[in-house]
Amino acid sequence: MFIYRATLVFLLSFSTLSLFAQSNGQIKAKVVDASGPLALANILLLEDNEGNKKVKTAVTDSNGFFLLKVPLGSYILQISNLGYEDYRHEAIVLTSQQRTYDLGEVLLLERNTLLEAVTITSKKPLIEQKADRLVMNVENSILAEGNTAMEVLERAPGVMVDNDGNLSLRGKQGVTVLLNGKQTYLSQKDLTNLLRGTSSASISAIEVINAKGLAAR
């Protein structure tokens, strides 16, 4: 009798998991530019309704691929990356008849900026991938002038900022922000006001650290 009951519970649980899996779908694509696969592009999925609520975020892997597993429904997909025009795809509908939406290759176009003059200097690359962190060198870059610290953060790979200024890193909330190596201990509202009131000209670099969050210096 004991064995029969244990088996019955397992079968019921398995059936529930199967029903749950059947109510989900997936959205996938490969993001490229003119040179090939584009890694660390920011992926943002929104509900396709009046509120456009954020559903999920991700970044492309080293081969430019991403895959989002979400409930069946209608969505809007946005893709962004530093130096490229933003991409937006609307009316992505997942149904019980079409559970997978494959966009194939998505080409991001480089953003053209008109310059009054060109000066050639030796400088650090805009993005540096190190062993324990990703570094975005803001100083002397196209982001150094005319932006706020919050606007620069919005362009950092893996970082998402919602309408209220809340930060998430690779889709996870509770991001810790360090300024010059020290934790801010500010409320979310005060931190948002600080970042929106700080000029990008005062930022040397932004470091995205998986273990700690975001560090600016």
C-alpha positions as CSV (number, residue, x, y, z in Angstrom):
1,M,0.0,0.0,0.0
2,F,2.9,2.4,0.8
3,I,4.6,1.8,-2.5
4,Y,1.3,2.3,-4.4
5,R,0.7,5.7,-2.8
6,A,4.3,6.9,-3.3
7,T,4.0,6.0,-7.0
8,L,0.7,7.7,-7.3
9,V,2.0,11.0,-5.9
10,F,5.0,10.9,-8.2
11,L,2.7,10.4,-11.2
12,L,0.5,13.3,-10.2
13,S,3.5,15.5,-9.8
14,F,4.9,14.5,-13.2
15,S,1.5,15.2,-14.8
16,T,1.5,18.7,-13.2
17,L,4.9,19.5,-14.5
18,S,3.9,18.3,-17.9
19,L,0.9,20.7,-17.9
20,F,3.1,23.5,-16.8
21,A,5.6,22.9,-19.5
22,Q,2.8,22.8,-22.1
23,S,1.8,26.3,-21.1
24,N,5.1,27.8,-22.0
25,G,6.9,28.7,-25.2
26,Q,10.2,30.1,-26.3
27,I,11.7,33.0,-28.3
28,K,15.1,32.7,-29.9
29,A,17.4,34.4,-32.4
30,K,21.0,35.0,-33.3
31,V,22.1,38.6,-33.1
32,V,24.8,39.7,-35.7
33,D,26.4,42.8,-37.1
34,A,28.2,43.3,-40.4
35,S,31.2,41.4,-39.1
36,G,29.5,38.4,-37.6
37,P,27.9,37.2,-34.2
38,L,27.4,39.9,-31.6
39,A,28.0,38.9,-28.0
40,L,26.7,40.7,-24.9
41,A,23.8,42.4,-26.7
42,N,21.0,43.4,-24.3
43,I,17.7,41.5,-24.8
44,L,14.5,43.0,-23.4
45,L,11.1,41.3,-23.6
46,L,7.9,43.3,-22.9
47,E,4.2,42.4,-22.8
48,D,2.5,43.4,-26.0
49,N,-0.3,45.5,-24.3
50,E,-1.0,49.0,-23.1
51,G,1.3,48.7,-20.1
52,N,4.3,47.1,-21.9
53,K,5.4,45.5,-18.7
54,K,8.9,44.0,-18.7
55,V,8.8,40.2,-18.8
56,K,12.4,39.1,-19.1
57,T,15.9,40.2,-19.9
58,A,19.0,38.4,-21.1
59,V,22.2,38.9,-23.0
60,T,23.5,37.1,-26.1
61,D,26.2,34.5,-25.7
62,S,29.6,34.4,-27.4
63,N,28.0,33.2,-30.6
64,G,25.3,35.9,-30.6
65,F,22.5,33.5,-29.5
66,F,19.7,33.9,-26.9
67,L,16.7,31.9,-25.9
68,L,13.8,33.1,-23.7
69,K,11.4,30.7,-22.1
70,V,8.1,32.5,-21.3
71,P,4.4,31.7,-20.9
72,L,2.2,31.7,-24.0
73,G,1.1,35.2,-25.0
74,S,1.9,38.2,-27.1
75,Y,5.2,40.1,-26.7
76,I,7.5,42.9,-27.9
77,L,11.2,42.2,-28.3
78,Q,13.9,44.9,-28.0
79,I,17.6,44.4,-28.7
80,S,20.3,47.0,-27.9
81,N,24.0,47.3,-27.9
82,L,26.6,50.0,-27.6
83,G,27.3,51.7,-30.9
84,Y,24.3,50.2,-32.7
85,E,20.8,51.2,-33.6
86,D,18.1,49.7,-31.3
87,Y,16.1,46.8,-32.8
88,R,12.4,46.3,-32.0
89,H,10.1,43.4,-33.1
90,E,6.4,43.6,-32.3
91,A,3.5,41.1,-32.4
92,I,5.4,38.0,-31.3
93,V,2.6,35.6,-30.4
94,L,3.2,32.3,-28.7
95,T,0.2,29.9,-28.8
96,S,-0.5,26.2,-28.2
97,Q,-0.1,25.8,-32.0
98,Q,3.2,27.8,-32.2
99,R,5.2,27.5,-29.0
100,T,8.6,28.5,-30.6
101,Y,9.2,31.8,-32.3
102,D,12.5,31.8,-34.1
103,L,13.6,35.2,-35.5
104,G,16.6,33.7,-37.2
105,E,19.5,36.2,-37.6
106,V,18.8,39.7,-36.4
107,L,21.1,42.3,-37.9
108,L,22.0,45.3,-35.8
109,L,23.1,48.4,-37.7
110,E,26.0,50.5,-36.5
111,R,24.9,54.0,-35.3
112,N,26.4,56.7,-37.5
113,T,27.5,59.9,-35.5
114,L,28.3,63.1,-37.3
115,L,31.6,64.5,-36.1
116,E,32.8,68.1,-36.6
117,A,36.4,66.9,-36.4
118,V,38.4,63.7,-36.0
119,T,41.4,63.4,-33.7
120,I,43.3,60.1,-33.7
121,T,44.6,59.1,-30.3
122,S,45.6,55.9,-28.5
123,K,43.0,54.9,-26.0
124,K,41.4,51.9,-24.2
125,P,38.7,49.9,-26.0
126,L,35.2,50.8,-25.1
127,I,34.4,47.3,-23.7
128,E,37.0,45.0,-22.0
129,Q,36.2,41.5,-20.9
130,K,38.3,40.5,-18.0
131,A,38.4,37.3,-15.9
132,D,36.1,38.4,-13.2
133,R,34.3,41.5,-14.7
134,L,33.3,43.4,-17.8
135,V,34.7,46.9,-18.0
136,M,33.1,49.7,-20.0
137,N,35.7,52.5,-20.4
138,V,33.6,55.7,-20.5
139,E,36.4,58.3,-20.3
140,N,37.3,59.6,-23.8
141,S,34.6,57.6,-25.4
142,I,31.5,58.6,-27.3
143,L,29.6,58.3,-24.0
144,A,31.7,60.7,-22.1
145,E,29.8,63.9,-23.0
146,G,26.1,64.8,-23.1
147,N,24.8,61.9,-21.0
148,T,24.0,61.2,-17.4
149,A,25.4,58.3,-15.4
150,M,22.0,56.6,-15.6
151,E,22.0,56.9,-19.4
152,V,25.5,55.3,-19.6
153,L,24.4,52.5,-17.3
154,E,21.5,51.8,-19.7
155,R,24.0,51.0,-22.4
156,A,26.2,48.7,-20.3
157,P,26.0,45.0,-21.4
158,G,23.6,43.0,-19.2
159,V,22.3,46.0,-17.4
160,M,18.6,47.0,-17.6
161,V,16.9,50.1,-16.1
162,D,13.1,50.3,-15.9
163,N,11.0,53.4,-16.0
164,D,11.4,54.0,-12.2
165,G,15.2,53.8,-12.4
166,N,15.4,50.3,-10.8
167,L,18.5,48.4,-11.9
168,S,18.8,44.7,-12.8
169,L,21.8,42.7,-13.9
170,R,21.2,39.9,-16.4
171,G,17.6,39.9,-15.3
172,K,18.3,39.7,-11.6
173,Q,17.2,42.4,-9.1
174,G,19.1,43.5,-6.0
175,V,22.1,45.0,-7.7
176,T,24.8,46.5,-5.5
177,V,26.3,49.8,-6.8
178,L,29.8,50.8,-5.7
179,L,31.2,54.3,-6.3
180,N,35.0,54.5,-6.2
181,G,35.1,51.1,-4.5
182,K,32.6,52.0,-1.7
183,Q,29.0,50.9,-1.4
184,T,26.6,53.8,-1.6
185,Y,24.0,52.6,1.0
186,L,21.4,54.8,-0.7
187,S,17.8,54.1,-1.1
188,Q,16.7,53.2,-4.6
189,K,15.0,56.6,-5.1
190,D,18.1,58.5,-3.8
191,L,20.4,56.3,-6.0
192,T,18.3,57.0,-9.0
193,N,18.4,60.8,-8.4
194,L,22.2,60.6,-7.9
195,L,22.8,58.7,-11.2
196,R,20.4,60.9,-13.1
197,G,22.1,64.1,-11.7
198,T,25.7,62.9,-12.4
199,S,27.3,63.8,-15.7
200,S,29.0,61.0,-17.7
201,A,32.0,63.3,-18.0
202,S,32.8,62.6,-14.4
203,I,32.9,58.8,-14.9
204,S,36.1,57.0,-15.8
205,A,34.7,53.5,-16.2
206,I,31.8,51.2,-15.2
207,E,32.6,47.7,-14.1
208,V,30.0,44.9,-14.2
209,I,30.9,42.3,-11.6
210,N,28.8,39.2,-11.3
211,A,29.6,38.7,-7.6
212,K,29.0,42.3,-6.5
213,G,27.0,44.2,-9.1
214,L,28.0,47.5,-10.6
215,A,31.1,49.6,-9.8
216,A,31.7,53.2,-11.1
217,R,34.9,55.1,-10.9
